[in-house]
Amino acid sequence: MKQIRIFLFFGALISAASCLLEIQANDISAKPGTVFRDCPACPEMVVIPGGSFTMGSPASEKVWATQHGASAESVSDEAPQHPVSLRAFAIGKYDVTRAEYEMFARETSYPLGDGCGKDTFKWNKQTGLNWQNPGFTQGDRDPVVCVSWNDARAYISWLNTKISGSTSGDGPYHLPTEAEWEYAARAGTTTRFWWGDDDGSAADHAWFKNNSEGHSHPVGSKPANAFGLYDVVGNVWQWTEDCYADDYAKAPTDGSAAESPNGCMRVDRGGSWLFPARLLRSATRERNPADFRAVIMGFRVARTLP
């Protein structure tokens, strides 16, 4: 009997400890830097602290960009600089990988699409290219490419059904808003790049035209920024939730997404393996149609916290 009581006692302790760990894991909203995963198929997420930052780039940075190959028009949409305040949220530690996207596509029988462009200079879709075959070799840990904004939203709806049981696709997962993305990418910095002002050290921090050898690379193979996010710039452009506007005159200041009732181009951020270092700046903005697929386009997910 004594031995049985001992086993029961330790069993109760283990059970209580398990419950405590579960409670602590779920109490993520107050713990910036916490890394968690909502389900086995869900991507790893990092809790980002709430706070305020100045979104956009100063005039001096725009001058620097034009001195490094950009046109004045191409950087004019990074103004006016404006303050944004955000509550805590979570964002993907990595870009969504091929393996993660494959689980969604296999389970939902999601179509490959009608082709994928080889770049964004001209949208010439090639019917033989898709996320399974982007024209270069990828592994499971490479970021998924050849995914449109619509595809990314479909993946997110699937994630929400995984954790909520709802068939509507509504839930805490969403594409990052443009403000969430820039806040997370900057990670408290005000410099041109998250690592500083020096584009000469870009190869130490990101995959871009000069070091990529013409293809994507496994996520997490370059250092993380101060918030613990990998490949937040470089490797692939990342879709955001927002409708594109050619300036920030009417941009939300609460971290929410800019929307339009009449349809819009969608903002993508971060630069990619095909583009030069100047586009790795935290303020860089691009835009494309919601059904645009290209070998340099991927995404990461964000999550609303309790």
Number of C-alpha atoms within 10 A of each C-alpha: 6 7 8 8 10 11 12 12 12 11 12 12 12 12 12 12 12 12 12 12 12 11 11 11 16 12 13 20 19 15 15 16 17 16 18 18 13 14 11 8 14 21 22 19 24 25 26 27 20 14 12 16 20 19 25 25 23 16 15 8 18 22 14 13 20 15 12 13 10 15 13 13 10 15 23 17 20 21 18 18 17 16 14 19 19 18 15 20 24 28 26 26 25 25 29 25 21 20 16 18 22 18 14 18 17 10 9 12 10 13 10 16 17 12 19 29 22 20 16 15 7 8 14 14 17 14 11 13 22 24 23 16 15 22 14 11 11 19 13 14 18 23 28 29 29 24 26 23 26 15 23 24 21 17 24 25 20 24 25 22 16 18 14 13 12 13 11 11 19 15 19 18 23 22 24 28 21 27 27 26 27 23 27 25 26 24 20 16 17 19 16 24 23 23 21 14 14 12 18 8 12 21 16 12 22 26 30 27 19 14 15 18 12 13 22 25 22 18 19 17 14 17 15 18 19 16 19 21 23 22 28 34 28 32 32 33 30 29 31 27 24 23 22 25 18 14 15 19 12 9 21 17 19 14 20 18 20 20 16 12 6 5 10 16 18 24 24 26 29 25 31 28 25 25 20 19 25 21 22 28 27 28 28 23 24 19 19 19 16 20 13 22 31 26 28 28 27 29 29 27 28 24 21 16 16 11
